[in-house]
């Protein structure tokens, strides 16, 4: 059975790579970033060949990626601190501890903001988000495996459950493997959005696939947080759920408004 197979594991599950003992979170997170970056440039070239993506220079693409990475780092840290303020305040004397926490919701919102700031600096008005759908799909799916194999210390597990696929992460309590739920959901969501974008090629404005992906993810995170241990921030909602609601509102707003690429000329840096 699923649960008994994982219950036999000793979390965290370290990886042995050519004699190196790697922590699962570091290994899968690094792999997720590497795969995501590789897929970003692959998807960018593919969209350009199809005539639906950005035709900006490689230098521009690199600046957008830099804006995304730094924005994602800042957003993920800020939301992590807001999600568990008491935990991080208790570790305020340990920089390694309070610099380690991150959240994907904060990373997505911060990365989006970072890209928009980079575009403003470069003078771009064209939407560039569609090239990030495939990288985000793979990056989330791979990265959450690291969270799962890390176990209790990652603080991304679910509450206790009697379902047959509940996993004992080491405390004797079968829990929802919410990390695996998220990996599977990201793969399904990304696949569905990319397939729909392929069917509607030429009919969707640039950036719609990206916003639909974020919308679906924020809805999922807002709901799955109800089966995870959490600290409440506003009524029955945690900080991540509040941020997810803000993300949902932003996605719906930008999906409804006329897109800049349809109403304004594009410009590229010299």
C-alpha positions as CSV (number, residue, x, y, z in Angstrom):
1,X,0.0,0.0,0.0
2,X,1.0,3.6,-0.7
3,X,1.0,4.6,3.0
4,X,3.0,1.6,4.3
5,X,5.6,2.0,1.6
6,X,6.4,5.6,2.6
7,X,6.0,4.9,6.3
8,X,9.0,2.6,6.1
9,X,11.1,5.6,5.0
10,X,13.2,7.6,7.4
11,X,12.5,11.3,6.7
12,X,14.3,13.3,5.5
13,X,15.3,10.9,2.6
14,X,18.8,11.8,1.7
15,X,20.1,11.2,-1.9
16,X,23.4,9.5,-2.6
17,X,25.0,11.0,-5.7
18,X,28.5,9.7,-6.4
19,X,29.3,9.4,-2.8
20,X,27.8,12.8,-1.9
21,X,24.9,12.8,0.6
22,X,22.5,15.4,-0.6
23,X,19.6,16.8,1.4
24,X,16.4,16.2,-0.6
25,X,15.1,19.8,-0.4
26,X,18.4,21.2,-1.7
27,X,18.7,18.6,-4.4
28,X,15.1,18.8,-5.8
29,X,14.9,22.6,-5.4
30,X,18.2,23.0,-7.4
31,X,16.9,20.5,-10.0
32,X,13.7,22.4,-10.2
33,X,15.4,25.7,-10.8
34,X,17.8,24.1,-13.4
35,X,15.0,22.4,-15.3
36,X,12.8,25.5,-15.1
37,X,15.5,27.8,-16.5
38,X,16.3,25.3,-19.3
39,X,12.6,25.0,-20.2
40,X,12.2,28.7,-20.2
41,X,14.7,29.2,-23.0
42,X,13.3,26.2,-24.8
43,X,9.8,27.5,-24.6
44,X,10.9,31.0,-25.6
45,X,12.5,29.7,-28.8
46,X,9.5,27.5,-29.5
47,X,7.0,30.4,-29.2
48,X,9.2,32.6,-31.4
49,X,9.2,29.9,-34.1
50,X,5.4,29.7,-33.9
51,X,5.2,33.4,-34.2
52,X,3.3,33.8,-30.9
53,X,6.0,34.7,-28.5
54,X,8.4,37.5,-27.8
55,X,10.9,38.5,-30.4
56,X,13.2,40.3,-28.0
57,X,16.9,39.7,-27.7
58,X,18.6,37.1,-25.6
59,X,19.9,39.9,-23.4
60,X,16.3,41.1,-22.8
61,X,15.2,37.5,-21.9
62,X,18.1,37.2,-19.4
63,X,17.1,40.5,-17.7
64,X,13.5,39.3,-17.4
65,X,14.8,36.0,-15.9
66,X,16.9,38.0,-13.4
67,X,13.9,40.1,-12.5
68,X,11.8,37.0,-12.0
69,X,14.4,35.2,-9.8
70,X,15.1,38.2,-7.5
71,X,11.4,39.1,-7.3
72,X,10.5,35.5,-6.5
73,X,13.2,35.3,-3.8
74,X,12.0,38.5,-2.1
75,X,8.3,37.5,-2.4
76,X,8.8,34.0,-1.1
77,X,10.7,35.2,1.9
78,X,8.3,38.0,2.9
79,X,5.3,35.7,2.7
80,X,7.0,32.9,4.6
81,X,7.7,35.3,7.5
82,X,4.1,36.5,7.4
83,X,2.8,32.9,7.4
84,X,4.7,31.8,10.5
85,X,5.7,35.0,12.4
86,X,6.0,33.4,15.8
87,X,8.2,30.6,14.4
88,X,10.6,32.9,12.7
89,X,10.7,35.4,15.5
90,X,11.7,32.6,17.9
91,X,14.7,31.9,15.5
92,X,15.6,35.6,15.0
93,X,19.1,34.9,16.4
94,X,19.7,32.2,13.8
95,X,20.1,33.7,10.3
96,X,20.3,30.3,8.7
97,X,16.9,29.4,10.0
98,X,14.9,32.6,9.1
99,X,16.6,32.9,5.7
100,X,15.7,29.3,4.8
101,X,11.9,29.6,4.6
102,X,10.2,30.2,1.3
103,X,6.7,30.0,-0.2
104,X,5.7,29.3,-3.8
105,X,2.7,31.7,-3.6
106,X,5.0,34.5,-2.5
107,X,7.5,33.5,-5.1
108,X,5.0,33.6,-7.9
109,X,3.6,37.0,-6.9
110,X,7.1,38.4,-6.3
111,X,8.4,36.9,-9.6
112,X,5.5,38.4,-11.5
113,X,6.3,41.8,-9.9
114,X,10.0,41.4,-10.7
115,X,9.3,40.7,-14.3
116,X,7.0,43.7,-14.6
117,X,9.6,46.0,-13.0
118,X,12.2,44.6,-15.4
119,X,9.9,45.2,-18.4
120,X,9.3,48.8,-17.3
121,X,13.0,49.3,-17.0
122,X,13.6,47.9,-20.5
123,X,10.6,49.7,-22.0
124,X,8.6,46.6,-22.9
125,X,4.8,46.6,-23.0
126,X,4.4,43.2,-24.6
127,X,3.3,40.3,-22.3
128,X,6.1,37.8,-21.8
129,X,4.5,35.4,-19.3
130,X,3.5,32.6,-21.6
131,X,7.1,31.3,-21.8
132,X,7.0,30.7,-18.1
133,X,4.0,28.3,-18.0
134,X,6.0,25.2,-18.8
135,X,9.0,26.1,-16.6
136,X,6.7,26.8,-13.6
137,X,4.8,23.5,-14.2
138,X,8.0,21.5,-14.1
139,X,9.7,23.6,-11.4
140,X,6.7,23.3,-9.0
141,X,6.3,19.6,-9.7
142,X,10.0,18.8,-9.1
143,X,10.5,21.2,-6.2
144,X,7.6,19.8,-4.2
145,X,9.1,16.4,-4.3
146,X,12.0,17.8,-2.3
147,X,9.5,19.1,0.2
148,X,7.9,15.7,0.5
149,X,11.1,13.8,1.0
150,X,12.2,16.3,3.6
151,X,9.3,15.4,5.8
152,X,8.2,17.2,9.0
153,X,11.0,19.8,9.1
154,X,9.8,21.3,5.8
155,X,6.4,22.3,7.3
156,X,4.5,21.6,4.0
157,X,2.7,18.4,5.1
158,X,-1.0,18.1,5.6
159,X,-3.1,17.4,8.7
160,X,-3.9,13.9,9.9
161,X,-6.1,11.7,7.7
162,X,-7.5,8.2,7.7
163,X,-7.3,8.0,3.9
164,X,-5.3,5.0,2.6
165,X,-2.7,7.2,1.1
166,X,-1.9,9.1,4.3
167,X,1.9,9.2,5.0
168,X,3.6,9.0,8.3
169,X,6.5,11.5,8.1
170,X,8.0,10.2,11.3
171,X,5.7,11.4,14.1
172,X,3.4,8.3,13.9
173,X,0.5,10.3,12.4
174,X,-0.7,9.5,8.8
175,X,-1.0,12.8,7.1
176,X,-2.2,14.2,3.8
177,X,0.8,14.3,1.4
178,X,-0.1,17.8,0.3
179,X,3.3,18.1,-1.4
180,X,2.4,15.3,-3.8
181,X,-1.1,16.8,-4.3
182,X,0.6,20.0,-5.4
183,X,3.1,18.2,-7.8
184,X,0.3,16.3,-9.5
185,X,-2.0,19.4,-9.6
186,X,0.8,21.5,-11.2
187,X,1.4,18.9,-13.9
188,X,-2.3,18.6,-14.6
189,X,-2.9,22.4,-14.6
190,X,0.1,23.2,-16.7
191,X,-0.8,20.4,-19.2
192,X,-4.4,21.6,-19.5
193,X,-3.4,25.3,-20.0
194,X,-0.7,24.5,-22.6
195,X,-3.1,22.2,-24.5
196,X,-5.8,24.8,-24.5
197,X,-3.3,27.5,-25.6
198,X,-2.3,25.1,-28.5
199,X,-5.9,24.6,-29.5
200,X,-6.6,28.4,-29.3
201,X,-3.3,29.4,-31.0
202,X,-3.7,32.8,-32.5
203,X,-7.0,33.5,-30.7
204,X,-5.6,34.1,-27.2
205,X,-3.7,37.3,-26.5
206,X,-0.2,37.0,-25.3
207,X,-0.1,36.4,-21.5
208,X,-3.4,34.7,-21.2
209,X,-2.0,31.2,-20.7
210,X,0.3,32.6,-17.9
211,X,-2.5,34.3,-16.1
212,X,-4.8,31.2,-16.4
213,X,-2.0,29.1,-14.9
214,X,-1.5,31.4,-12.0
215,X,-5.3,31.7,-11.5
216,X,-5.6,27.9,-11.2
217,X,-2.6,27.6,-8.9
218,X,-3.8,30.3,-6.6
219,X,-7.2,28.7,-6.3
220,X,-5.6,25.4,-5.5
221,X,-3.4,26.8,-2.9
222,X,-6.2,28.7,-1.3
223,X,-8.1,25.5,-0.9
224,X,-5.4,23.0,0.0
225,X,-4.2,25.2,2.9
226,X,-7.4,24.1,4.7
227,X,-5.9,20.6,5.1
228,X,-2.5,21.9,6.3
229,X,-1.4,23.1,9.7
230,X,-1.5,26.9,9.6
231,X,-1.5,30.1,11.6
232,X,-4.5,32.3,11.0
233,X,-4.0,35.9,9.9
234,X,-7.5,37.2,9.0
235,X,-10.5,35.3,10.3
236,X,-10.3,31.7,9.0
237,X,-7.5,32.5,6.5
238,X,-3.8,32.2,6.7
239,X,-1.3,34.6,5.2
240,X,-0.8,32.3,2.2
241,X,-4.6,32.1,1.7
242,X,-4.9,35.9,1.8
243,X,-2.0,36.2,-0.7
244,X,-3.7,33.6,-2.9
245,X,-6.9,35.6,-2.8
246,X,-5.0,38.7,-3.8
247,X,-3.4,36.7,-6.7
248,X,-6.8,35.5,-7.8
249,X,-8.1,39.0,-7.9
250,X,-5.1,40.2,-9.8
251,X,-5.4,37.4,-12.4
252,X,-9.1,38.0,-12.9
253,X,-8.5,41.8,-13.3
254,X,-5.7,41.4,-15.8
255,X,-7.6,38.8,-17.8
256,X,-10.6,41.1,-18.1
257,X,-8.8,44.3,-19.1
258,X,-7.7,45.1,-22.6
259,X,-4.2,43.7,-23.0
260,X,-1.3,46.2,-23.7
261,X,-0.1,44.3,-26.7
262,X,-3.5,44.8,-28.4
263,X,-3.7,48.5,-27.6
264,X,-0.1,49.9,-27.7
265,X,2.9,49.6,-29.9
266,X,5.7,47.4,-28.6
267,X,9.2,48.6,-28.1
268,X,12.5,46.9,-27.5
269,X,15.8,48.2,-26.0
270,X,18.6,49.1,-28.3
